[in-house]
Amino acid sequence: MTGFHADPAALEALASRLQDTAAEYRSAALSLEAPDDLGPISVALAGLTGEWSGRIRAAERDFATAAAGVRTAAKAYRATDAAAAEELDRTDG
């Protein structure tokens, strides 16, 4: 067979890995958002960790968005394959 071939199962596996990575970023951001009380330096540290947390949250969103996009593609490929198989059954029958 020549041409383009999509593997929806592989796409789902990729989406799961991307979602797992997003969860790791979410966990990292949460750990920065609740720093221990370090006395007088807590305010300065909170400003710094808040900036880091925001950047980590942005990466988390990017990974989650990518996972959703890959899942959508896998679903579309499955639907297209099912529709094509149904159409072929009608023409063969």
C-alpha positions in Angstrom: 0.0 0.0 0.0 1.3 3.4 -0.9 0.4 6.8 0.3 -0.3 8.3 3.7 -1.0 6.0 6.7 -2.0 7.2 10.1 -1.8 5.0 13.2 -4.6 6.2 15.6 -3.3 3.9 18.4 0.2 5.5 18.1 -1.4 8.9 18.2 -3.4 8.0 21.3 -0.1 6.8 22.9 1.6 10.1 22.0 -1.4 12.0 23.4 -1.1 10.1 26.7 2.6 10.9 26.9 1.9 14.6 26.2 -0.8 14.6 28.9 1.5 12.9 31.4 4.1 15.6 30.7 1.5 18.3 31.2 0.7 16.7 34.6 4.3 16.8 35.6 4.5 20.5 34.7 1.3 21.1 36.7 2.8 19.4 39.7 6.0 21.5 39.4 4.0 24.7 39.2 1.9 23.8 42.2 5.1 23.1 44.2 6.3 26.6 43.4 3.0 28.2 44.2 3.1 27.1 47.8 6.6 27.8 49.0 7.5 27.2 52.7 7.5 30.2 55.0 11.1 31.4 55.0 10.5 34.5 57.0 11.6 37.9 55.6 12.7 36.5 52.3 9.3 34.9 51.6 8.0 37.9 49.8 11.0 38.1 47.4 10.9 34.4 46.9 7.2 34.4 46.2 7.7 37.0 43.4 10.4 34.9 41.8 8.6 31.6 42.2 5.4 33.2 40.9 7.2 34.1 37.7 8.6 30.6 37.3 5.3 29.1 38.1 3.7 31.2 35.3 6.2 30.0 32.8 5.8 26.4 33.9 2.0 26.7 33.7 2.4 28.0 30.1 4.4 24.9 29.2 1.7 22.8 30.9 -1.0 24.4 28.8 1.0 23.9 25.6 1.5 20.1 26.3 -2.2 19.7 27.3 -3.3 21.6 24.1 -1.0 19.4 22.0 -2.4 16.2 23.7 -5.9 17.4 22.9 -5.0 18.1 19.3 -3.4 14.7 18.8 -6.4 13.0 20.3 -8.7 14.9 18.0 -6.5 13.8 15.0 -6.7 10.1 16.2 -10.5 10.4 16.5 -10.7 11.9 13.0 -8.6 9.2 11.4 -10.7 6.5 13.1 -13.9 8.1 11.9 -12.5 8.5 8.4 -11.3 4.9 8.3 -14.7 3.6 9.6 -16.6 5.7 7.0 -14.3 4.5 4.2 -14.8 0.9 5.3 -18.5 1.3 5.4 -18.6 2.9 1.9 -16.4 0.1 0.5 -18.8 -2.5 2.0 -21.7 -0.8 0.3 -20.0 -0.8 -3.1 -18.8 -4.4 -2.8 -22.2 -5.7 -1.7 
